[in-house]
Amino acid sequence: MQPTARGPVDWRAAARLAGRVAAPGPVADRATLVELVTDLRAVAAVAAQHVVDATGLTPADGREPAAISRVLVVDRPRWAVANAEMFAQMAAPLATRRDGTPVEVPDAARLAAAAQVGGVLALLSGKVIGQYDPFTAEPGQPGRLLLVAPNVLATQRQLGVDGHDFRLWVALHEQTHALQFAAAPWLADHLRARSAELLSDLADLAPGAEHESVGLPRLDDVLGAVVRALTYGDGGVLALLTPRQREVFDEVGAIMALLEGHADVMMDEVGPAVVPTVRSIRRAFERRRDDAARAKGMEGLVRRVLGMDLKLAQYRDGATFVRAVRGRVGLDGLNAVWSGPGTLPSAAEISDPEAWVRRVHG
């Protein structure tokens, strides 16, 4: 991991802990694993052109579709480490208070925060199938597309679907995310800036800050919630936010709903000509989502702690928005959403697509 400014979290320790305690993946023989990794790399390479065709979007810098992402097939520990790297960058505002003074935190407190964050990442490492990370890329370079091989294998077995088709289907979703950021190169900086605005306030909650008079929680009580929020939605963080922070959080949530809903719709748009069993995969995947949402006991508790039910709502609300807008103004009209920050939907517009159409298209 690249060195980062000293702040309230020891991110290297968080990465080490998350990688160490992440649960092992499903058991498989060497031939199965080699075929899995080889196929994931192959389908990721071809998926990019398919999503260009399905979305009507093209990279703003003219690069070839195959170059919109840097594909990494990873295991659970490497996913956890990669996300610790990403959060280290995203959480940089936590190292400095609004008045410009650095956040000085004792090593014991930094390690305690690392343990909390590392534990959350370890839990999440068994849940995420794929992820696009636009935030750790060097300027002018594409982001990382992470395909979590053991989770892909576990999910395709659970669903009982065709392995190759499922892997391509997953790659289509993640390459749609890569294309979103390639077609709207301002988007990563916009999300980074909005997240920084949210986190900059939290820096004032570092141990030793004079915050009790305004009834705000300590920083070491919210770090895990922030990681869950940035990865999976609310995760309980809303109760910890001020009204101004809640407004920013809702704005970021609307963007994430758009990104996820758009990818969820477009991964099916390629149709059976590209993914022959796409309809049966979607049916099985939706049944799995519904079953998970109804889970009780420990599984239900974990889902609530990680905010996964809210993430599911994000997918579905965003997909409803995308389908409604496309039905009203067509694919080109929908793609106006990527024109700039001013055309992104608000939280209210995600629930009222017609309001977005009126505002943007008149």
C-alpha positions in Angstrom: 0.0 0.0 0.0 1.3 3.5 -0.8 2.1 5.7 2.2 -0.7 8.0 3.3 -1.0 10.9 5.7 -1.1 9.8 9.3 -4.7 9.9 10.6 -7.0 8.1 13.0 -6.8 4.7 11.3 -3.7 2.5 10.8 -4.8 1.4 7.3 -1.9 -1.0 6.9 -2.9 -2.8 10.0 -6.5 -2.8 8.8 -5.4 -4.4 5.6 -3.3 -7.0 7.3 -6.1 -7.9 9.7 -8.8 -8.1 7.0 -6.6 -10.3 4.9 -5.7 -12.6 7.8 -9.2 -13.2 9.1 -11.2 -13.3 5.8 -13.0 -16.6 5.6 -11.6 -19.1 3.1 -13.4 -19.7 -0.1 -15.2 -22.9 -1.3 -13.2 -26.1 -1.8 -12.2 -26.9 -5.4 -9.5 -28.9 -7.1 -6.7 -27.2 -8.9 -8.1 -27.8 -12.4 -11.4 -26.1 -11.4 -9.6 -23.1 -9.9 -7.3 -22.7 -13.0 -10.3 -22.9 -15.3 -12.2 -20.4 -13.1 -9.4 -17.8 -13.1 -8.7 -18.2 -16.8 -12.3 -17.8 -17.7 -12.9 -14.8 -15.5 -10.0 -13.0 -17.2 -11.3 -14.0 -20.7 -14.9 -12.9 -20.1 -13.8 -9.6 -18.6 -11.8 -8.9 -21.8 -14.9 -9.4 -24.0 -17.5 -7.9 -21.7 -16.3 -4.3 -22.3 -17.4 -4.2 -26.0 -20.7 -5.7 -25.2 -21.5 -3.0 -22.6 -20.5 -0.3 -25.1 -23.0 -1.8 -27.5 -25.7 -2.1 -24.9 -25.4 1.3 -23.2 -24.6 3.5 -26.2 -21.8 5.0 -24.1 -18.1 5.4 -25.3 -15.0 6.3 -23.3 -14.5 10.1 -23.4 -10.8 9.8 -24.2 -11.4 7.6 -27.2 -9.6 4.6 -25.7 -10.7 1.1 -26.9 -13.4 -0.6 -24.8 -10.9 -3.3 -23.7 -8.8 -0.6 -22.0 -11.5 0.9 -19.8 -10.4 -1.1 -16.8 -7.5 -3.0 -15.3 -8.8 -6.5 -14.6 -7.6 -8.3 -11.4 -8.9 -11.7 -10.4 -8.5 -11.9 -6.7 -9.2 -14.0 -3.6 -10.9 -12.7 -0.5 -7.8 -11.5 1.4 -6.6 -9.6 -1.7 -10.0 -8.0 -2.1 -9.9 -6.9 1.5 -6.4 -5.4 1.1 -7.4 -3.6 -2.1 -10.4 -2.0 -0.3 -8.2 -1.0 2.6 -6.0 0.8 0.0 -9.1 2.4 -1.5 -10.5 3.6 1.8 -7.1 4.9 2.8 -7.4 7.3 -0.1 -11.1 8.1 0.3 -10.7 8.7 4.0 -7.7 11.1 3.7 -9.9 14.0 4.9 -10.0 12.2 8.3 -6.3 13.1 8.8 -7.0 16.8 9.0 -9.6 18.9 10.8 -11.5 21.7 9.0 -9.2 24.3 10.7 -6.2 22.6 9.0 -4.7 21.1 12.1 -3.7 17.4 11.8 -5.6 14.7 13.7 -3.2 13.4 16.3 -4.3 10.0 17.5 -2.5 7.7 19.9 -1.2 4.5 18.2 -3.5 2.4 20.4 -6.5 4.2 19.2 -5.3 4.0 15.5 -4.9 0.2 16.0 -8.4 -0.1 17.6 -9.9 1.7 14.6 -8.0 -0.5 12.3 -9.4 -3.6 14.0 -12.9 -2.3 13.6 -12.4 -1.4 9.9 -10.5 -4.6 9.2 -13.2 -6.7 10.7 -15.9 -5.1 8.5 -13.7 -5.6 5.4 -13.1 -9.2 6.3 -16.9 -9.8 6.6 -17.5 -8.0 3.3 -14.8 -10.0 1.5 -17.1 -13.1 1.6 -20.0 -11.2 0.1 -18.7 -9.2 -2.9 -18.6 -10.9 -6.3 -17.0 -8.1 -8.2 -16.2 -4.4 -7.8 -14.9 -1.5 -9.9 -12.5 0.8 -8.1 -11.9 4.2 -9.9 -10.3 5.9 -6.9 -6.8 4.4 -6.7 -5.9 4.8 -10.3 -3.0 7.0 -11.4 -4.1 10.1 -13.5 -5.0 9.0 -17.0 -5.0 5.4 -16.1 -8.1 3.1 -15.8 -9.4 1.9 -12.5 -9.2 -1.6 -11.1 -11.9 -4.2 -11.8 -11.8 -6.8 -9.1 -13.4 -10.1 -9.7 -13.5 -12.2 -6.4 -12.9 -15.7 -7.7 -14.0 -17.7 -4.7 -17.2 -15.7 -4.3 -18.1 -16.1 -8.0 -17.6 -19.9 -7.7 -19.6 -20.1 -4.5 -22.5 -18.1 -6.0 -22.7 -20.0 -9.3 -22.8 -23.2 -7.3 -25.5 -21.9 -5.0 -27.6 -20.7 -7.9 -27.0 -23.8 -10.0 -26.4 -21.9 -13.2 -24.0 -22.3 -16.1 -20.5 -21.3 -14.9 -19.2 -19.5 -18.0 -22.5 -17.6 -18.6 -22.6 -16.5 -15.0 -19.0 -15.3 -15.1 -19.6 -13.3 -18.2 -22.8 -11.8 -16.7 -20.9 -10.7 -13.6 -18.1 -9.2 -15.8 -20.8 -7.3 -17.8 -22.0 -5.6 -14.6 -18.5 -4.6 -13.5 -17.4 -3.4 -17.0 -20.6 -1.3 -17.1 -19.3 0.5 -14.0 -15.9 0.9 -15.7 -17.6 2.4 -18.7 -19.7 4.8 -16.6 -16.5 6.3 -15.2 -14.7 6.2 -18.6 -17.7 8.0 -20.3 -18.0 10.5 -17.5 -14.3 11.2 -16.4 -15.5 13.9 -14.0 -17.5 11.3 -12.0 -14.7 9.9 -9.8 -13.6 13.3 -8.7 -17.2 14.4 -8.0 -17.8 11.3 -5.8 -14.4 11.8 -4.1 -15.2 15.4 -3.4 -18.7 14.7 -2.0 -17.2 11.9 0.2 -14.5 14.3 1.4 -17.1 16.8 2.4 -18.8 14.2 4.5 -15.6 12.9 6.1 -14.0 16.2 6.7 -16.6 16.8 9.4 -15.9 13.5 11.0 -12.2 14.4 11.4 -13.4 16.9 14.1 -14.6 13.9 16.1 -11.1 12.4 16.6 -10.3 11.5 20.2 -9.5 14.6 22.1 -11.7 16.9 20.0 -14.2 19.1 21.8 -17.3 17.7 20.3 -19.4 16.5 23.3 -21.2 19.9 23.6 -22.9 19.4 20.2 -23.9 15.8 20.9 -21.8 14.2 18.2 -20.3 10.6 18.6 -16.6 9.9 18.9 -14.8 9.2 15.6 -13.8 5.7 16.7 -17.5 4.9 17.0 -18.3 5.8 13.4 -15.4 4.4 11.4 -16.9 1.0 10.8 -20.2 2.5 9.9 -18.5 4.8 7.4 -16.8 1.9 5.7 -20.1 0.0 5.5 -21.8 3.1 4.2 -19.3 3.7 1.4 -19.4 0.0 0.5 -22.9 -1.2 1.0 -25.2 1.7 1.8 -26.4 3.0 5.1 -25.2 0.4 7.5 -26.5 2.3 10.4 -24.4 5.5 9.8 -27.4 7.8 9.3 -28.1 8.1 13.0 -24.6 9.4 13.4 -24.8 12.3 10.9 -25.7 15.9 11.3 -28.5 17.3 9.0 -25.9 18.7 6.6 -24.0 15.5 6.5 -27.2 13.6 5.9 -27.9 15.8 2.8 -24.5 14.9 1.3 -25.0 11.3 2.2 -28.3 11.2 0.4 -26.7 12.8 -2.6 -24.0 10.2 -2.7 -26.6 7.5 -2.2 -28.6 8.7 -5.2 -25.5 8.5 -7.4 -24.7 5.0 -6.2 -28.3 3.9 -6.9 -27.9 5.3 -10.4 -24.6 3.5 -10.9 -25.9 0.2 -9.6 -29.3 0.3 -11.2 -27.8 1.3 -14.6 -25.3 -1.7 -14.4 -28.0 -4.1 -13.3 -30.2 -3.1 -16.3 -27.4 -3.1 -18.9 -25.9 -6.5 -17.9 -29.2 -8.1 -19.1 -29.4 -5.9 -22.2 -26.9 -8.0 -24.1 -29.5 -10.8 -24.3 -29.3 -14.5 -25.0 -27.1 -14.0 -28.1 -24.3 -13.1 -25.7 -25.3 -14.9 -22.5 -27.5 -17.8 -23.6 -28.9 -18.4 -20.1 -29.2 -14.8 -19.0 -32.9 -15.0 -18.2 -32.5 -18.1 -16.0 -29.5 -16.5 -14.3 -31.5 -13.3 -13.5 -34.4 -15.3 -12.1 -32.1 -17.4 -9.9 -30.2 -14.3 -8.8 -33.4 -12.4 -7.9 -34.6 -15.4 -5.9 -31.3 -15.4 -4.0 -31.7 -11.7 -3.3 -35.2 -12.2 -2.0 -34.2 -15.2 0.1 -31.3 -13.2 1.6 -33.5 -10.3 2.4 -35.8 -12.5 4.4 -32.9 -14.2 6.2 -33.2 -14.4 10.0 -30.9 -15.4 12.8 -27.1 -14.7 12.4 -27.3 -14.3 8.6 -30.0 -11.7 8.9 -28.0 -9.9 11.6 -24.9 -9.8 9.5 -26.9 -8.4 6.6 -28.3 -5.7 8.8 -24.9 -4.8 10.3 -23.3 -4.6 6.9 -26.2 -2.6 5.4 -26.8 -5.2 2.6 -30.6 -4.9 2.6 -30.2 -1.2 1.9 -27.8 -2.0 -0.9 -30.4 -4.3 -2.4 -32.9 -1.4 -2.4 -30.3 0.7 -4.1 -30.0 -1.8 -7.0 -33.7 -2.0 -7.4 -34.6 1.7 -7.0 -31.8 2.6 -9.4 -32.9 0.0 -12.0 -36.5 1.3 -11.8 -35.2 4.8 -12.4 -33.2 3.7 -15.4 -36.0 1.8 -17.0 -38.5 4.5 -16.4 -36.3 7.3 -17.9 -35.3 5.1 -20.9 -38.9 4.3 -21.5 -39.8 8.0 -21.4 -36.9 9.6 -23.4 -35.0 6.7 -24.9 -31.4 5.5 -24.4 -29.9 8.8 -25.6 -32.1 10.7 -23.3 -31.1 8.5 -20.4 -27.4 9.0 -21.2 -27.7 12.7 -20.6 -27.4 11.7 -17.0 -23.6 11.3 -17.6 -23.2 14.9 -19.0 -22.1 16.4 -15.7 -22.8 16.8 -12.0 -25.9 18.9 -12.7 -27.6 16.1 -14.6 -27.2 13.5 -11.8 -30.5 12.6 -10.2 -31.2 13.7 -6.6 -32.5 11.3 -4.0 -36.0 12.5 -4.7 -35.6 12.0 -8.4 -34.5 8.4 -8.0 -37.9 7.8 -6.6 -39.6 10.1 -9.1 -38.0 9.6 -12.6 -40.5 11.9 -14.3 -39.2 14.8 -12.1 -35.7 14.2 -13.5 -37.0 14.0 -17.1 -38.8 17.4 -16.6 -35.7 19.0 -15.1 -33.2 17.8 -17.6 -35.3 17.5 -20.8 -38.0 20.0 -20.2 
